[in-house]
Amino acid sequence: MRDIVLIALYALAGAAAAGAAGALALRLLRHRSVAVSLTVVAAVPVTAMLAGTLSVARAMFLSSHDLTVVTTVCAMAAVVSLATALLLGRWVVARSNALTRAARDFGRSGSFAAPAGNATAELAALGRELAATSAKLERSRERERALDASRRELVAWISHDLRTPLAGLRAMAEALEDGVAEDPARYHRQIRTETDRLNAMVGDLFELSRIHAGALSLSPSRMSVDDLLEDALAGAGPLARELGVRLAGERVGGVPVEVDGRQMSRALGNLLVNAIRHTPAGGTVAVAARHEEAAGTVVLSVTDACGGIPEEDLPRVFDTGWRGSEARTPPAGAGLGLAIVRGIAEAHAGRATVCNAGDGCRFEVVLPVA
């Protein structure tokens, strides 16, 4: 029993010394390549085994021949282990270098392509993460390009929509000033109309800027969905009668929601005005609401008879400044109404969607139930 304890102590001492030396080497070489670190890690157990074996062999008073044999076997095992570690380290370093070059190209070109061939699990996971990051950045760049394009379109359309009424106002003011206006009262009414139109456009721009800046202040209160629909229908009634469009409403049964009544009425009003202007005379604009109990939401929908929107344009309907083709371009506004609808819906933790339905479009605002 005493011999076993001594052998264990000799082996433990040799292994501990090898482990301490390996830890010191790793600390000193921590800034070197992975191949060097792998070689040190492989050398630690080999050296520990060699040191323990030689310590026990000397303590057992083996013959010089037997000691030489044991030493040779251990040395060959150490050489093979270190050579294998070096080869594996070079392979790992080669994969790491390939990934480094791909990441460097990612920084220059903005897109990442993982190097071909097999890799360790960690390097493969890193490559997948870089590829996912590259895809996210590409989607962000696409959104940024789309936003830049919509901003340029908005500036162009706003400039056009402002220039036309301003030119008319200037001409009417000059006619009144020179006393050549045949019907001054009509000119005054026209000036008032154009001024209201410009004021509404500036108001939409201000509201949209607050939405984009996250500064839209809400004063939510508990109210019925039916009350929201009735207010929106009452506000859009005069325009519908003027254009010969029939409004049809459908109740949902007094489901409560927690919303800012003024802002939500504005969103529904924008949808109704948009639907009425794009529906031919004699057509019907249907307003409805349904309670989706499983999702805990209320869906407010406005369906028109505009003839539908091309499928490729549906994702852009709520973009700032989008007005579609000339056939769907209203005589006033700059394509801000639907963007405001989406901003107000999202500010209420909801969303706005659009789809083609029958001979027209259906716009929906989804809100959480109070």
N, C-alpha and C positions, 0 to 999 in steps of 0.2 A: 504493500500500500504506500509505503514511504517513497519507493521508486517512482510510482505513478504520479505522486504529488510533485516530486522534483522535476519529472519530465514535463508536466503541465506548466510548472513555473518557468522552466527554461524556454519552452515554446511561447508562453505568454510574454516573457521579457523580449524575446526576439521580434515577435509580431508587433508589440507596442513600440519598440524602437523604430521598426520600419514604418508603422503608421504615423508616428510623429515626424519622421523625416519626410514622408509623402505629403503630410499637411503643410509643412514648412515650404516644400518645393512648390506646391500648388499656390500658396500665398505669394511666393516670389515670382511665379510665372503666370499670375492671374491675368496679365495684360497681353499674353502671347496668344497664339492661335489655338483653335479647338484641338488640333492634332497633338500639340504638346501637352495639353491638359489630359487628353485621353491616354497618352503614353504614360504620364505620371500616375494616373488612376490605375492603369493596368500593371504598372511596375510595383505599386504598393502591395497588393496581395501576393505577387510572385516573390518579392523581396521578403515579405513577412514569412511566407512558407519556407523560403530558402534559409533565412536566419534561424527560424525555429528548428528546422530539420538539422542544420549543422550544429546548433547548440546542443540539441539532444544527442546527436551522433558523437560529439566530442565528450559529452558527459558519460556516455555509455562505454567509453574507452574501446571504440571499434579499432580494428587493425587499420593500418595505413591504406591497404588495398581496398578494404570495404569503405573507408571514409572517402577515398578517391572516387569510387564508383557512385556513392551517394551524391557527392559534390558534382560530378559530371552530369548525372541525371537531372539534378535540380537546375544546373546551369543551362542545359539544353532546353529544359522546359521554360526557363526564364527568357532565353533568346527567342524561342518560337512565340511566346506570349507577347513580348515586346514588338516583334516584327508584325504580328497580326494586328496589334493595337495601332501601330504606325500606318498600316495599310487602311484599316478602317477609318482612322483619323483623317487620312488624306481624302478618302471618299466623302466623308462628312464635310470636310472643308471645301471640297470641290462643289458639292451641292450648295453649301452656304455661300460660296463665291458667286455661283450662278444666280442664286436668289438675290444677292446683293446687286449684281448687274441689272437684274430685272427691276428691282426697286429703284435703282438709279435712272433707268429708262422711264420708269413710272413718273419720277419727278420731272423729267424733261418733256415727255410727250403727253403726260396726263392720263395714260392708259397702262394697265398692268397685264402682262401675260406671264403666267407661271412657267418656269423652265420645264422642258420635257424630261421624262425619266423618273425613276423611283427616288424617293427621299424618305428620311426618317419621319416618324409621326409628327414630331414637333415642327420640322421644317415644312411638311405638307400642310399642317394646320396654319402656319404663318402665311404660306402661299395662298391658301383659301381666304384668309382674313384680308390679305392685300387685294385679292381679286374682288372680294365683296366691297371693300372700300372704294376700289376703282369704279365699280358699277354704281355705287351711291354718288360718287363725285360726278360721274357722267350724267346721271339723272338730275343732279343739282345744276350742272351746267346747262342741260336742256331746259330746265325750268327757268334759269336765269336768262337764257336766250329768248325764251318765249315771253318772259316779262319785259325784257328790253324791247322786243318787237311790239308788244302791246302798248308800251309807253310811247314809242315813236308814233304808232298809229293814233294813240289818244291825242298826242300833241298836234298831229296833223289835222285830225278831225275837229278838235277844239278850236284850232286856229281858223279852220274853214267856217265852223258854225258860229264863231264870234264875228268873223269879218263880214259875213253877209248881213246880219241884223244891224251891226254898227254902221255899215255903209248906208243901209236904209234909214236909220235914225238920223245920220248926218244929212242925207238928202232932204228928209222931211223937215228937219230943223232949219236948214237953209231956205227951204221954200216958205216956211212960216216967217222966218226973219225977213225975207225979201218981199213978203206980202203977195206972193204969186200963187198961194194955195187956194184952190177953188172952194174946198170944203175944210176949213180949219178944224172943225169938230171931229171930222173923220180922221184927220192927221193926228189929232190929240189921242183919239182912241187907239190908233195903230201904234203910236209911240208907247202908250201904256201897255199894250199887248206885248210888244217886243221887249220892253223893260222887264215885264214879268217873266218872259221866257229866259232872258239873260240872268235874272235873279235866280230862277230855278236851276239853271245850269251851274252857276257859281255855288249854289247851295249843295248840289250833288257833288261837286268837286271837293268842297269842304268836308262833307260827310264821309266821302271815300278816303280822304287823307286822314281823317280821324280813325277810320277803321283800320287802314294799313299801319298806322302808328300805334295801334292798340290802345287808343285814348277814347274809345267810344264808351261813354258813361251810361250805365243802365240803371233804371229805377224799377226793378221787378216787383210785380204784385200778382196776387192770385186772381185769375179771371177765367171765365168760361170761354171755350173755343168758339161756341156759337156767337158770343158777343163780338169776338174778333172778326168773324166772317160777316156778321151783319154790318159792322162799322165799315169794313172794306167795301162791301157791296153798295152801301149808301153813298160812300165817297165816289165810287166809279159810276154810279147810276147816270148822272148828267152826260158824261162823255159817251156812254153806251147809247143813250137815247139820241144824242146828236148824230152818231155814226150809224144808227139803225141796227145795233147789235143787241141781242137779247141776253140777259143775265139769268142764270139758273143756279140756285143755292141749295145745298143739302146739309141738314143738321147732323150732328154727331151725338147729341144727347147730353149736353152740359158737362163734358169732360174738362176738369180744371187744368190749367197750365200756369207756370210761374214765369211771366214774361214782362218786359217793358211794353206797355200797351201802345205808346206812341211810336216806338221804333218798329214793333211788329206790324202795326197798322200801315206804316210806311212801306214795309217789305211787301205785304199783301197788296197794297195799293199799286206798287210798281209792277207786280205780276199782272194785276188786272188791267192796268193801263196798257201794258205791253201786249196782252192778249187781245184787248178790244181793238187796238190800232192795227193789228195784223189779221183780224177776222173780217171777212167781207160783209157788207151790209146784208142783213137777213140771217146772218149766222148766229151761233149761240156760243157763249163762254160759260162753261160750267165750273162752279166752285163747290168743292166737297171736302169733307173731313172724315177720317176713319181712325178708330182707336185700336192700336195693335197692343193688346194686353200682354202678350208674351214678351215683347221687346220693351214694354213700358213707355211707348211713344204715341204721339198723335201725328198723323200725316195730313197736312193741309195741301190740297191740290187745286190747280187752276188749269183747265183744259180749254184750248182754243181751236179754231178751225183755219189755221194759217196755211195749211197745205203741207206742213212738215218741214223739218230741217235736215239737210244732208247729213248722213251718219258721220262723215269725217269732220263735220263742224260741231257736233254735239259736245265734245270735250272742251270747246272754246267758248261755249255760250256764256258762261259766267266770268270770262276774262274781262279785265278792264279795257274798255274801248271797243269791244267786239260788237259789231252791228250786222254782220252777215252780208248778204247780197243787197243790192239796191232795192229789191222788191220787199225786203224786210226792214229797210231803214226807215225809221219814223221821220216825220217832218221836223221834229225837234229833239233835242238831246244829243248826247255824244256817246251812247253805249255804256252809260254808267249805272243805269237802273238795276240790271241783273247782278252786276258786281256788288252793288249795295245790298241786294237781297241776300246774296251768299254771305257777305260780311256780317249782316245782322243775325242770320241764322246761326252762324258759327259762334258769334258772341253769346248766344243763348244755349251753347253746348248742343246745337243741332246741326243740320246740314241741308243744303239745297241741291236738288237733282232735276234733270230734265230727260224726257224720252219722247219719241214719236208715238202718238196714239191715234188710231183711226185716220181721219183727214186733217189732223192737226198735231199739236204738241201738248204734253202734260208736264207742267212744272210742279214740283212738290217741295214742301218745306217740312222737315221732320223735326219735331220738338219733343223733349222729354216731358212726361206727365208729372204734374206737381205731386 
